[in-house]
């Protein structure tokens, strides 16, 4: 049995989809366990680019069972558009399965997401406005609507009407907005989605359990990243779910003993989208070069990502909080042809050295990076073995291993499937 978890070990956008895609070749089952279509995974297959938001990227391999777990919140229109896109490009989606327990993103969630951001003004969170946060709020408040509800028409109608009554009062009275929604339109629209999705919806906890019991190779596909975790991340600039190893258990309905390996995906540098402190941020020509060479623009939003040097304080934090057994280090090719490359080995605050990632954003904002400088390397996107890498690149990888306290077992030297080095 192999239950392999793949998570983002920074602020997301680490290139998880490529690692998931590679490991999915040998997998029997690929499981997505949290988040919604606010996440984006990009897979490059030769000259073809596939962008995933809800469907596990293992769907590109025929015969792989691809599961969207109970911890995911699902925009039915969004997942149907993704299914249609894949089918139009010759990808069979018959092996897709969606949890009965997954919560539905409703139109009023999107409305509330948008007007809340407007209401916050300069204090906005930077949400994608896809309704993910409000959907998780309803889930925690126990007023959410789940996939299974689509098949109990009278109950579904009752739940929608009750929710719309409350949400419209919030929209109109609290936020003084005219963006109220119509319950009957939602009912008609979503029952139609239910008809189309019926073939995919099942009790996925049974499927995952049976696969593990049968000693199948199961890959758990994480979305977003450690520092976006609702509890452990840079709160409040976080997502509404748990993109760490622990979240995989809850979001797919399995226990921790089913997990044998935890791989944390990191980039050879760090990026961040939206607001919040970023100790190693490069607001200069080097930062712009990394952004352009690395194509650091959001899969979901297209927003330019903030860029900075590799932060080993973050790396060590991710290793500790997710019990990472290995690191997949992506995009070190992006750093090619820089004379000097820096690694943040600690922070300095009020004259004292800080080696653990602070919980307080106010404290983090006062932290200055303590850097070690290393010699750079030339183009490496053509290299396919560790032995062929320049010694300076090997030194960089070794130092990251020492600082983060985990071994780098995969090294990405380009966006394609074959541009990966195994150790």
N, C-alpha and C positions, 0 to 999 in steps of 0.2 A: 504494500500500500504506500502511496505517496500523496500526501495532501500538502501541496505547495502554495503558500500565500505570496502574492506579489503586491507590495504596497509602495506608494510614493513616500520617500523619506525626507522630502524638503517641503516646499510650498505648492506641490503639484507641478504638472507639466514637465516631469522628469524623463519622459519617454517610456512610460510603463507599457504602452500599447505594443511597442516593438519587442520588449522582453516577453510580454504575455504571448504575442504572436509566435515568437521563437519556441517558447516552452509548450505552446498549444500543439505543436507538431507531434509531440509524444504523449499528449494528454488524451484521456478518454472523455473527460467532462471538464467544461470550463464554466465557472460560477461567478456571477457578479453579485455582490452582497450589500452595497450601500450607494447612496447618492441618487441623483436623477439625471435628466438630460442637461443639467448645468455642467456636467463633466464632458470632456471630449478626448477621445483616443484616436490618434492618427497612425495608420499602418501603411507603409509604402511597399508594394510588391512590384518589383521591377519599375515600370513607368506608371503603374496604377496607384492612385492614392485613395484610400478608404478612410472616411471619418465616422467614427462610432460615438454614440452618445448614451445609448441604453443597451443595445444588443452586444453581448460579449464578442470580442474580436476573434475568438476561436471559430466563429461561424464561417470563416474563410476556408476552413479545412472540412471537406465532406466527411460526414459520419460522426463528427464530434457533437456530443450532446451539450448544448449551450443553455445555461440556466440563469434566469433573472430572479434573484432570491427575494425573500420576504422583507428584507431591510431596504430595498430599493423603492423609491416613489416614482410612479410611472405616469407620464403624460401619454394617454392612449393615442392621441393624434400623432405625437412625436414618434412613438415606436412603430406605428403603422407606416409612417413616411419612411422610416429607416428600413423597414422590411421591404417596402415597395422599391426603394432605391437599390437594395441588394438584389432583389429578384430581377430588376431591369438590367442589372450588370452580370446576370448569369449565376448568382450565388443562391443556392437552395437554402431556405430557412425552415424547412420542415422539422429540423432537430431542435428548434428553439422551444424552450419551456419557460413559462412565467408563473410566479407564485400566486396562488389564490389569496395569500395574506398580504401581498404588496398593496400599498395605499395608492389611491388615484390622485394625481394632480388635477384639480378642477379649475374651471375658468375664473372663479372668484379668488383662487389662490394667486393667480397671475396678476389680477387687478390689484389685490392687496399688496403684493410684492412691489409693484410699480409705484403705487401711491405712498406706501410707507417710505420708500427711498426718497421720493420727492419731498415728503414731509420732514424727513431728517435733514434735508439741505446739505450743508457742509459737513454734517456728521454722518453722512450716508455710509453704508457698509461696503458698497461696491458689488451688490448682488447682480446676478445675470437676469433678474426679473422674470424667471421662468416658473415662479410659484413654489419653488422647492422648500424654502423656509416655512412659509405659511402651511404647506401640506404637512410637514413634520410637526408643526405646532398643533394642528388638528389631531394628528396621531397621538401626541402626548396628552392632549386635552380629552381624548377619547370620543371625539366627534368626527373622526375621519371616515372616509368611504373606501372600501377595499375592492380588489378585483372580483372577489367572490360575490360581492353585493350586486354586480351587474346581472347575475343569473337568478336573482330573486326580485322580480320586477316591482312588485308592490312595495317591498321594503326599500328598494333603491329609490323609488319615487318619493317615499316618505322622508328618507334621509336627505335627499337633495332639497326638497321643499323646506325642510326645517333649517338646514344649513344656509340656504339662500336668504331665508327670512332674517336670520341673525347677521349674516355677512353684509347684506344690503343696508341694514341699520348702521353697522360699523362704517361702511363705505360712505354713506350719506350724512350720518350724524356726527361721527367722530372726525372723519377726514374731510367732510363737507365737499365730497366729490359727486359728480353725476354719473360715474361709471358703474351704475348698478347692473346686475345681471338678471337674466330671465330663467326661472327654474324650469319651465316647460321646454324651452329651447335646449337647455343643458340635458334634460332627461332624454329627449329625442336623439340628440347628437351622441350621447354616451351609450345608450342602448344599442345604437348602430355600431359603435366601436366594439361593444361587447360581442356582437354577432361575428364580427371579423376576427376578433382575438380568441374566440371560444376554443379553437383547435389547439392553442398554445398553453392555455391556463390549466394548472394542475397543482397538486400538493408537492411542491419541489423539495420539501424537507425529506420526504420519503425517497425521492430520486437520489439526492445527495447521500443520504444514509446508506441506501442499497449499493451505491457505487463504491463507497468506502468499505463497506462490509465485504464486497466482492473483490477487494484489493485492486480496484481500478486506480488509474492515475488521475487525480483531480487537481485542477489548477483554480485557485481562487483569485479572481481579478479585482484588484483594488482600484478605486477612483480617487482623484484629488491627492492630498498629501498629508503627512503627519502634522505639520504646523497649521493645517486647516481643520484639525479635529475639534469637535465641539467642546470637549473637556481639556484636551492637552495642547491645543493650538494657541495662536496669538489672538485670543478672545478680546474683543467681539468680532475681529476680522477673520472669521472662520466659516465653515460650512455648517449644516444642521445635522450632520451624521458623524460616524466614527470611522475615518479612513485609516485606522491602525489595525494591527493584527487582531486585537480583541473584538473589534467591530465585525470581523469576518464571521466569528462564531455565532453572534446574535443574528446577523443579517442573512445567514444562510441556513440557520437551524441545526448547527452541529456543535459538538463539544470540543474543547481544546485538545484532547488527545487525538483527534482526527488530523491535526496539523503536524507535519513532520519537518517542514522547512519553511523559513520565512525570509524572503528575499526583499531587501529594500532597494529601490531604484533611486539613484542620485545622478545628477549631472556633474560634470567636471567643474562646474560653476554653479551659481544659484540664481533663480529667477523668482519674481513675485509679481502678482497682478493685484492692483488696487492699493488701498491705503494701509498704513501701519509701519512701524519701525523696521528697518532693513539695515543691519549694522555694516555689511560689506558692500552696500550699493555703490555702483560706479556711475556717477552722473558726469561722464566725460567721454572722450573719443573711444577709449577702450570699451566702455560699456556699450556704446553705440555699435562698435564693430562686432562685439559678441552678439548683440541683438540681431543684426543684419545677417551675419554669417550663420548663426544658429536658427534663423527664421523664428524668432521668439515673438510670435503673435498668437493670440488665443484661438484654439480650435473652435470654441463655441461662440465667442464674442468678437474675435478679430482684434482685440485690444493689444497694444504693444506691452510686452512684459518688462518690468524693471529687471536689471541684470546686476550681478555682483560676483566677487571672488568666492571660491569654495569656502564654506563655513563649517569647520569641523566641530564646533560647539553644537550646531544643529544636527550634524551627522551622528555624533555620539548620543544625543538626546533620542534620535530615532532608533538607534540600535538598542538603547536601554528600554524604551517604552513599548517596543514591538518585539523584543527578543529576537532581533534579526540574526539569522545564521549566515547570511552572506550579503554582499553588496553587488549590485549591477551598476557599474559606473558608465554612464552614457555621455556622448558628445564631447569627448576629450579632443576630437578632431577640430572642434570649433575654436580651440585655443591655439591651433597651429600658427606658427610664424609670429608669435609674441616673444619678444626678447626675454621678458621677465613675467613669471606667473606667481601669484601670491596665494597663500593659504592662510585663512584665519584660524589660529590655534587656540585663542582664548579672547576674552573681552577685558577691557580695563574700565573700571567705574570708580570715580572718586579716589583715584590713585591705587586701587586694589585690583588684583587679577580675579576675574570671574570665569570659572571653567564649566559651570552648568547653566543651561538655558533658563533665563528668568521667567517667572509666571506673570510678572507685572509688565505691561507695555510701557508704563512710565519709566520703569527701571531699564527696560531694554533700550528705550530711546536715548538713555544716558550712556549706554555702553559703546565704547570705541573698540574697533577690532585690533587685535594684536596679530601682526602678520609675520609669516616667514616667507622669504622670497626664494624662488627656485628658477633654474634656467629652463627656458622654453624649448620647443622642438618644431620641426618642419611638418610638411604634409604627411599625414599617416592614414588617410582614408583608403589607401590601397593595401594596407597591411592586414594580414589575416592570422598571424600567430604572435603570441606574446614575445617570443624570442626575437622577432624582427623589429619590435618597437625600439625607438631610440632609448638610450640609457636614461636620458633626462625625463622621458615619459614614464619609464619604470620607477624612477626615483619618486616621481609625483604620486603614482599609484601606491607605492610602498608607504609614503608618509601619510596618505589618507587612511590606509589600513591601520597604521600605528595610532593615529589620533582618534579614529572612530571605533577602534577595538573590534573590528570585524574584517574578514577577508574579502577582497574584491575577486569575484569568480567570473564575472562577465564584463567586457570592456567594449563600449560602442564607439566605432570610428566612422560612423555615417548613418544615414536614415534607413537604408535598405536592410532586408533580412540577413543578407550575407555579410554585412559590414559589422561583424561582431566577433570578438576574440574570446575564446573560452580558456579558463585556467583549471 
